[in-house]
């Protein structure tokens, strides 16, 4: 009687809460189905701040709330075996609902014991309650207070008694329990993830084989009743991440709530013929697979807001990660595809206790899971006083975002390594989305694997007050506060994939001087007399007149367009790695030892020479290239363009397109690479027989070396050069240079935003994250035009001109050469105003490099223009 009265009161309180507008399920923004649009690009760094480039290093394997988890085993060392940060445990509901006369009287002692022990090792817990555990101990998790109130079903297959999940008393009692569960533990830093559990065998929201098929009874809760449990969890937990088994659970009740999923048969294949139970049908999966359900429900992008947990299927634990680079094998499905398509956050894998921490396959998979954050750049003046501006770029090479609003701090370390000052920021790491995502074949955007650009290196900026800091030299540092540190000194810090990441959780951003106030605040004068002193097909040399300063000029930063390409202490600089027959705009500024930066010089345009008998260079990170597999653009301080392509090999490739082969034939191709260990790669032209190359280690991952091979290139500029290693990792690639011996002329690219161009009317240079130079020319048409000058036409005649454009709506434009008859072109919409596409026309150009090409639309709006390539 007392129990029924308590449950009635709970129901009454729920009704009163609804009437009073009390807190219910967390607000949730539905995720898109199909290929998701890229988030808005971030702000650009403050140009007055000095760019301090940080070196990449592989991130840790036990970053918090991601990667692999192991079972809780009371009294044993949780930090043995493969590195991890999550410990997982089941609890029978009867373990906490212990009072036979009162279902509302809960004893949390067993949960507290597990949470405290787990926290003492610096780990967070993932937990689930169950009622029916075939072959478990105990198998029956039903509390004694349900006796005589909840009937059971005889499970002849598993040999257990399964509760009637549609029983009104059971449903009411579970909703009351979930409310108390949330009131006790929502936001508890000791818990990383809570799986809904409670319903079905093992709390996995199914009752196979008693599921109403094959003549079997159906022991499962109806969708309507299961949805009551889903909503109870969503109402009770607003901070701690919760997960339900399937996108179809409760008739898809969780799909518009702040709830993730857990795949407990992860990356397994079964049946005849073998079919995956994680991957969708389009990737070799069964019609009942986890991701097929997600596609059917339109929630394949739920990872953008919610975690994806679960368990590696027990039968393949110990071997599952062997398929990371080889693809599916027997019952082991393609682990790389499983992680990338599901956007896996974490997985229980008790077999991981036997994995080697140095196993490269497991390491690559674990680092890909969830977030993998790196800081390529920090922005601040070398000497500050009073209020100082600090900025950082943060990139995510993982498959999912970081899901928690943890506090990011900046700090100062003195010469002894002691943190003497900290500042909290408002930076939200949840904004740092994966740089690329794997497309489902169902999206029809390319053959699998196709990778789409998604996130950006996210720029954050804040101001800090240094007025209370003693003048002197410090290390500027940054960390992320794990809330678990408030209850456990062993809490594992979130660590970045950087060489300057310290074991104490602080990431070194670089040296900084703090003045006593009233120091040098005068910027140098702007450099003058910027001129082009020489060009080749792949480089431009600059000189300028020295700046002046009240104390002294320390150096100069050189910019190609809006991108800084280098720094120098002198008054000259050579920019390399350029394309032949291409116009580039340069400016220079000066800086002093106090971090004061001058205004930019006036611009100058350098046009590289035609390819002819000299060399042409092609950057690996160029947006026109095709990257497959794990290949990704990464910062590289020692590389020609400040970037490289890494994670090549094991099926991942980079293909350079539109490589000029002159008159064709055997051509020397020089590959600039970086690798801290000996590696091999294969290089081929136009799909031909690859040449195998072995290279010795460079000094580190930021220092380049070169090796030269001979490849047969076709005449003209339509060659493709591909670098790969099908069976192992390849070195990171900076660029290739196609040497002398390729006669004729090479293709040239001309940026729309180049300062040498003429803009009329409303035409304006605008930022563009997906454009080749980071900029484009917009508001063209209705009389506004852009004219490209000094366009190289080789020996003259009919030339193909490819126009790269962006437009979110269908538009048209006219293109003409040297004031001749314009060619009219209509183009369809691109994905958004930051995504480019190309169209090619034939124009008659004059011999030499004095051609002009004009893009216009006299009667309507034209697309925005990124560049043209002749």
N, C-alpha and C positions, 0 to 999 in steps of 0.2 A: 504493500500500500504506500509505504513511504517513497519507494522508488518511483511508482507511477505518479505520485503527487509531484515529485521533483521534476519528472519529465514533462508533466503538464505545465509546471511553472516555466520551464525552459521554453516550451512552445509559446506560452503567453508572452514571455519577455521578447522572443523573436518578433512576434506580431507588433508589440509596442515599439521595438527598435525600428521596424520598418515604418510605422506610423510617424515616429519622431524624426525620421531621416538620419538615424544613426549610421555609423560606418558600415558599409557592406563591401562587396568584392571590389578589389583595387581597380581604378580606372585603367582601361586598356585600349590602345590604339590598334585596330586590326592591321595585320600585316598583309602585303599584297600577294596575290597569287601570280605565277608566271615569273619571268625575269624581272627582278625588282629594279626600279630606277635608282641611280646612284644618289646618295645623300648630297646635299648642297656642299660645294667645295668650301674649305675653311678660309679664314682670313689669311692674308699674306704677311710674312714677318715684317716687323718695323725696320725700314731700310736704314735708320740711324743707328741700329744696334749691330755689333760685330758678330759674325757667324762663327761659332766654335763647333767644328765638326767632330763628332764622336765616332769611335771605332766600334764596329759590330763584333760581337762574340756570341756564340750559341747560348741561349738562355738555359736556366736550370730545369731539371726534370721534375722537381717537386714544388713548383710554384703553387700558391694556395688555390683551392677550389677548381682544380682542373687536372687532367691526366688520369692516372690509374688509381684505383682504390683497392684495399684488401679488407678481409673480414676482421672484425673485432674478436680478439681472443684474450680474455681477461688475464692480466698479470704478465703478459709477454711484451717484449720490446717491439713497439709498433714501427720503429724506424729501421728495421732490418729488411733485407731483400731489396727489390727495385725501389728507387726513390719515389716517394709519393707523399701526398698531403691530405688524403681523405681516408677515413676508416669507416667501414660500413657495418650496420647491424640491424637484424630483425628483433622485434619484441612481440610476443603474444599479447593480445589485449588483456588477457587474464593476469599478466604480470603487474599491471598498474591498476586495473579495476578489480581490486582484491576483496572488497567488502561484499559478502554474499547477500546482505540485506539492503545495500545502498549503492547503486551504480554510479552515483555522482561523487562518491568518496574515492579519490584516486591517490595512490601511493607511487610517487615518481622515483623512488629510491633506485631501482635498477637502471633507469634512464640516466639519472644523475651520476651514478657510478661510471657508466660508460662514457658520458660526456666529459667528466672531470679527468678520467684516465687518458682519454684521447687528447684533450687539450694540453695535458702535461707533456705530451710529445710534440706539441706545436701543430697538431693536425686538427682538422674539423671533421665532424661526423656527418654521415648520410644515413638516415634511419627510416624504418618502415614498421608499421604495426600490421599483424595478420590475425585471422580467425581460424584459418584452415591451412595446415602445412603438411601435405603428404610426405611421409618419411622423415618428418622433422621431430624435434624434441622441445616442447611437446607438439604433437600433431594438432591437438585441439586447443585453440587459443581463446575459446569462448569463456567469458567470465561466469562465475558461479551465480551472480545475481540475475543471469538470464534463464536459469533453470526453471522449467515449467512455463516459460513465457515465449521462448523461441524454439520452434520445432526444427528438427534436423533431417537431412536426406542421407540415405545410406549410399556411400560412394563405393561401388563394388570394384571399380578399376584401381583406385588408390588405397582402398581399405580404410577410409576415414569416414567420420560423420561430418557432413557439410551443412552449415546453418542455412536456414531459409532466408536468402538475402532480400526477399520481398516482404518479409514479416514486418508489420507496422512497428512493433515494439523494438525490434533490432534497428530499424531505420531511425527511429526517434532517439534511441540510446546512442547510436553512432554519431548523430548530429550534435547531441549534447556533449559527447566526449571530444569531438573535434573542436568545438568552441572552447572547451577547457584547455585542450592541447595548445591551441593558438594563444590563448591568454597567458599560458605559462611560458611558451618557448618562441613565439614570433619575435624575430630580431635578436635571438640569443647568439652571440658570436661563436659559440662552440659548435653550432650547427651550420653546415654548408648547404645541405639539401634535405628536403623531406619528400619522400615518395608517399602518395596517398594510401596505397595498400588497402587493408581491411576487407576488400571485396575480392572474391574468387580464390582459387588455389594459390598459395604463397603470397596472397595479396596482389596478384598480378592481373586482376580484372578479367579472368577467363575461368571456365570450369571444364576445359577439355579433358576427356571426351564427352562429358555430360553437358553438351551444349545444344541439345535439340536436333542433332543431325545423326544420320545413320541409325535411326531407330532408338537413339539414346534419349533419356530425359534431359531437360534443360534446368540446371541448378543455378544459372546466372541471374543476377538482378535484371529487371527490365531496364530499358534505357531511361525511363522516367525516374525510377527509383535510384539508379546509379547516378543520375544527374543531381539528385539531392545531396549525395555525398561530395560530388565535385564542387558544387556551389558552397557547401558548408566549409570545405577547405579554403576556397577562394575568399570567403567572408572572414575566416579566422586568421589567415596569414597574409600580411601586407608587406612584409620586409623579407623574411626568409624565403628562398626560392623553393617552390613546390613543383612536383612533377606527377603526371598520371601516365598509365601504361601506354595507351593507344590514342591516336587522334580521333578514333571512333568511340572511345569510352563514353558511356552515358549518352550515346547518340551525338557525340561531338560536343558535349556540354562545355568542355574546357577551351574550345577553339577560339572563343572571343573573350577569354579571361587571361589574367596574368599567370599562366600555368604552362610549364614545359612538359616534355614527354620523356619516358625512360624505356629504351629498347632492351629487353632482357634476353633476347636471342641474337645479340649483335653480331653481324657479319658472318652468319652461318648459312650453309647451303644444305638443302635436304630434298628428298624425293627423287623420282626417276622421270625425266632427266633431272639432274640437280638444278635447283633454283634457289636464289637468295631469299632470306627472310628479312633482310634489311633493305637492300637495294630495290628500286621499283622494277616493273616489268621491262621497261625500256633499257634497263641496265642489267638484265638477266635475272631479275627477281620474280618471285611468285605473286599471284594476284592478291595474296593476303599479307604481303610484306609491309613492314613499318612505313616505308617511304611511299609505297603505293597507296596505303591508306591516307598518308599526308597529302599526296597529290589529289586523291579523290575528294578530300575534304577542303582542298584549297589552302592548306596551312604548311606547305613545304618551306615557307620562309619564316616560320614561327621562331626560329633561332635568333632572329634579329632582336627579339625582346626577351626570350626565355630559354632556359638551359635545356640541353639534351643529354640525359644521363643514361643509366642502365647497366647492363652486364654483358661482357663478352660471353657468348654461349659456352657453358662449361665444357662441352665436348672438345672445343678447339682451344681452350686456354692452354698456353704453352707453345702453340704453333701459329696462332692467328696472325701474328705480326710478320711472319716469314713472307707473307704475300705483299708486303708494302711496295716492293719494287718489281715483283714478278707477275702480279695479277692472281686471279682465283686459282686454287689448286685443291681439288677434292672438296671436302666439306668446308674448307677455309675460303671464304669469298675474298674479293679484292679489298684489302684493308684500306688502302689509300682512297679508293672510291667510296667506301663506306663512311669514312671519317669526313671526307670533303663534301659528300652529298647530304649527309645528315647534319653536318656542322656540330660534330660531337664535342661536348664539354668534358665529360668524364665517363669512365666505365669501370665497374667492378671487375677485377681479374685476379683471382686468387693464385692463378698460375704464374703471375708476375713475380712471385717470391723467388722463382728460380731463374728469372731473366738476368742477364749480365747488364750492369749499368752502362757498359761501353758498347752494347749491341747497337749498331748504327740504324738498323731497321726500326727497332722499338723506339730509339731516341727520336728519329724523324717523326714517327707517328705521335708520340707523346707531346713533342713540341708543337705539332700541328693542332692538337686538340685544344679547344677553347681559344684563349688569347695567347699571343706571343709578341709582346711589346718591345720595341726598341726605340731609342732616342737618337736619330741621326744628327740632329743639330740643336745647339743651345744658343740663344741670342741675348747678349748683354754687352755693355761697355766694359772694357778691361779695368777701368778705374771708376768707382762710383762714390757718391756721397749724398746724404739726405735721401730723397726718394729716388729709387732706381727701378728701371723697367727691365723685367726678366721674361724671356720667352723660350719655349721649347717646341720642337716638332716631335710627335710620337706616332710611330707606325705600328700596324698590327699585321704580322705575318701568319697569324693563326687562322682558324676557320670560323671563329665566333668572337663576339665582343666580350669584354669583361663586364659582368652583370651587376656589380655592386657599386654604390656611391661612396667608395672609400675616399678619405681625405688625402690629397696630394700636398706635400709640404716642400718648401725650399729651406735651405739652411746654409750655414757657414761652418766649416771645419778649420781649426787653427793648425799650426805646424805640428802639433802632437797628435792630430787626428780627432780631437775633442770637438763635438758639436757645440758651438758657443752661442748660436742664434738660430731660431727657426721661425718660419712664417707659414701659416696655413693659406692655401689658395682655394679658389672656387672651381678649379679645373675638374671636369667630369670625364673620367676615363671611359665611361659607357659610350661616349661619342666616337671612340676610336674603332672604327669598323675594319674588318678584314680588307686588305688591299685588293684581293680578287676572290671571286667565288666560282665554283664549278657549276656549269649549267646542266640542268636536266635535259636529256634528249627531247623530252616532251615539250620543251619550250621552243623547239625548232629554230635555234640560233646557231647551230653548227653541230658537226659530228662530235661524239664523245671521245676524248675529253676536250671540251671547250671551256675556257676560263674567261669570265667577264670582269672588267675593272669594276670595283665597288667603292671601297673606302679610299681615304686619302691620308697622307701624313698630316695628322691633325695639328694645327698650330694653336698653342695656348700662350697667353701673355698676362702678366700681372705686374703691379707695382709693389715694391717693398720699401719699408722705412729703415734705413741703415743709420739713422742719427744716433742711436744708442750703442752702436758697435765701435769698439776701440779701433783707431786707425791702424792699418797693417795689411799684410797679405794673407789671403785665405783660399780655401777651395770652396767653390760654390757647389752645393750638393742638393739632391732631390730624393725624396722617398715617398712611399705610399703607406699609410697607417693601416695595418691590419687590426680590426677591432678586437680580435682574439688576444692581442698583446695586453689588453686591459685586464685579462684574467689569467694569462699564461706568459711567463717570461720566455718560453720556448717557441712562441708563435712564429711561424715561417713568414718571412717578409715576401711581398711581391717584388720580384727582381726583374730587371730589364736585360734584354739581349745585347749587352754592351760590355766591352773590355774593361770599362771603368766602373762596373757594378761591384760594390763592396759586399762582403759577407754580412755586414751589419745592416744591410738593407738600403744604405745610402748609395745613390749613383753619383759619381763625380762628373760634374758638368764642365769643370775647368777652373783655372786660377783666376782670381779676382782681387783687385786692390780696393780697399775701403779707405777713403780719405777722411780727414777730420772736419771737412766742410770748408768751403771757401777756397778749394784747390783750383787746379787748372780746369776751367770750363770753356775755354776759347777753342773753337774749331779751327783747323788749318784753312787756308784759302783754297778755293777750287782749283784743280789743275787746269792749265791752259795749253793751247797749242797742240792738242791731241791730233796726231796725224798717222797715216798708214805708211810705214817705212818699207813694206814689202809684202808680197803674197806668193803662195804656191797653190797648187790644186787642193791642198789639205791644211793650209795654215795662213794666218795673218799676223804680221808683226806691227807693233804700235810703238810710238814714242810720244812724249809730252814734256812740257816745261814744269819744273819742280814747283810744288806749292810752298807756301811760307807758313810759319806757326810761331806763336809767342814763346814756346818752349822748344819745339823741334818736331819735325815730321818723322813718324816712325815707318810708314809704308803707304802703299796704294792698293786699293781693290779695283779689279778690272771686271767690267760687266759686258756680257754679250746680250743685247736686249735687256731684259730685266733679271737675267741670271748671272750671278757672280761666277766667273770662270777661274779666278786666281788672284793671288796677292803677290806683291813684290816690294822690296825696299828701294829699288831703283826707279828710273824714269823710262823704262821700256819693258815690253812684254810680248811674247809670241803665243798666240792661241792656236792650238793644234786640234786635230781630229775633225776638221771641217769638211764639208762637201764641196766638190768642184763646181765652178761656175755659179757660185751662190753669193748673194749680197748679205753681209752681216753688219749690224749696227753696234757700235761700242761706245761706252762712256767709262770714266775713271773718277774715283774719289780718293781723298787722302785722309789718313787718320793719325792721331798722335798717341803717346804712351798712356794718356789719361782716358783713352777711348772716345775722344771727341772726333767726329767724322765731318768732313767738309761736304758742301754741296757737290753734285756731280758736275763733271766737265761738260762742255758742249759735245754732242754726238759726232761721230765720224763713221762713214760707211766703207767697209773693205769688201771688195768682190774677189773671191778666189779665182784662180786661173782655171781654164778648161783642163780636163783630164789629160788629153794628149798623151805624151810619153812620160808624164810624171805620175805620182801616186795619188789615189783618192782613198779617204778613210771613211769608215762607216761605224758609228757608235752602236754597241750592242743594245743600249737602252732606248734607241730611237723608237718612237711610237709606231712607225711603219713596220717594224719587225714583228714576227709572230713568235710568242713564247708558249710552250706547251708544258703540261705536267706541273712540277713544283717550281719551274723557272720563274724568277721574280727579279725586278729591278731593285737594286740596293745601293746605298751610299758607299762611296769609295774615294777617300781623300787623295789617293795616289793615282787615280784613273783620269784619263784625259778630259772627260766631261764631268768629273765628280761623281760618276755613277758607273755601275757595272751590272751584269746579269749573273745572278748566283743560283744555287740549288739546281745546277744542270746535271744531266746524267740520270741513270736509272729510269730512262724513258723520257725525261724532260729535255727539251731542245730549244734552241734559238735559231730562227731562220732570218737572214738578212735579205731583204727584197730590193729590187731595182739596183743591183750591183752592176756597175759599168764594166764591160769587157772589151771596150774598144772594137778592134777589128776581129776579135776572137782569137782562140788558140790557147796554148799553154801560157799560164800567167802566174806570177808569183803572188801569193797571198800571205801576208804577215798577220799573225794572231797575237794580240796583246792580252795577257791573262794574269790572274793572280791566284795563288794556291799555297797554303802553308804546309801542304803535304804533297808527296809525289802522286800525280794523277795522269790519266790518259783521256784522249777524246778522239772522235772521228769527225772529219770535215769533208763535206761533199758539195758539189756544184750541180744544181739543176736535177737533183735526184739521182745523180750518177754514182759510180763506185766510190765509197768513202776512203779517205786516206787516214790511217791510224797514226796518232802522234802521242808520244810519252813525254811529259815535262817534269822537270825537277822542281822542288819547292822554291817559292820566293821567300823573301824575308818574313812576310806576314801576309794577311788577307787584304792589306791596303797597298802593297808594293807590287808593281807590275814587272813582267818580263815578256819577251817576244819569242816566237818561233815561226819559221817560214816554210810553207809548202807550195807545191805547184799544182794548180787545178786547171782543167780545161774549161774555159769560159766561152760563151757564145758572143757573137758580135752584138753590139748595142748595149742597152742598159736594162735588159729584162732578166738578168741573171738572179738566181737565188742561191745563197751559200748557207748551208745548215751545219751547225755544230751540235754533236750529240755524244752520248755514251750509253748504249742500250743495256749494259750489265753492271755499271758501277758509276760512282760519282765522277764528274768532270771538273776541271778547274773553272773558276769564275772567269767570265769573259768581259774585257774592257771594250775592245773594238777590233775590226779587221782593216787592213790597209791593202788595197789592190795595187801592185807595183807596176813599174814600167814594163812595156811589152804589149800592153793593150792599146792598140792604136786607135785613131778616131777621137771622138769627143764623148764626154760623159754627161749624164743627166745632171741638171742643176735645180735646186729648190730655192724658192724665193718667198720669204715670210711676208705676209700682208702687213704686219705691224712694223716692218723695217722703216727706219727714219728717213731713208732715201726715197720712199714712196710718196705719192701725192694723194692726199685725201681731200675731197670736196664735199660741200653741203653738210649734212648731219653725220657723215662717216666719222667714226671714233675708234680708237684702240681700246680694247676691253680685255679683262682677264678671262682665261679659258683653260680650265684644268685639264681638259682632254686634248688640247691643241699642241702642236709640235713644239712651239716656243713658249707655251704657257699663256699666249695672247692670241687675239684675233682682231679683225676689223668688223665692227657691227654698224647697224643703222645705215646700211647701204640701200640704194634704190630711191625712187621718187626724186631723182636728180642727183643724189649723192653717189660718188664714185670712188674707187681706189685704182690708182695707176702704178704698176710695177715698172721701175726704170732699170736700165742696164741688164736686160734679160738676154742671156747668151743664146744665139741661134745657130751655133756651129757653122756649118758651111751654107746655111740658109735653106729655104724651101719649106715644104709641108712638114710640120712638127706636131707631135702629140703633146698636148698641154693638159696635165691633170690638175683639177681644182679640188682642194680639200675645203669643205664647208661644214657649217653646223646650222640646223634650222629645226625648230620643233613643229613647224607647219610646212605644208607644201608651198614652194616658192619658185620663182624663175629669175633668170638673169641673162644679160648679154655680155659676151666677151669678145674683144677685138684686139688686133695687133697693129701698132703703128698707125692708128687712126683709120684702119681699113674697115671693110664691111663686117659688122658684128655677127657672131653666131649666137642664136637664141638657145637657151638650155632650161629645161624644167626639171626640178629635183623634188623627190619625196621627203617627208620629214625624217630627221634623225631621232634617236631616243630622247634627247633633250638638247638644250642650248650649249652643253659642254661636251657632247659626243660628236665626233666628226665622221663624215663619209666622203667619198670622192666620186667625181665624174670626169670623163676625159673627152676633149674635143681636138680637132685638128685646125691649127692656125698656120698661116704663111708668115715665116719669120725671115728677117734679113740675115746675111752672114755677119758674124761678129757678135759683140755684146752690147750693141746700142739700141736694142729693141725695147719698145714699151708695150705692155699688156694692160688693158683697162677692163674692169668689171663694173657693170652698171645695170640699172633697170629704170628707164625713164618714166614709167607709168605706175609702178607698184614697188613694194618692198622686195629686196633681194635677200638671199641667205647671208649669214655672216661668213666671212672668208678667213680661213686659217693660213693657207699658202697655195702657191702653184708650183708644179714640178714640170720642167720641160724635158 
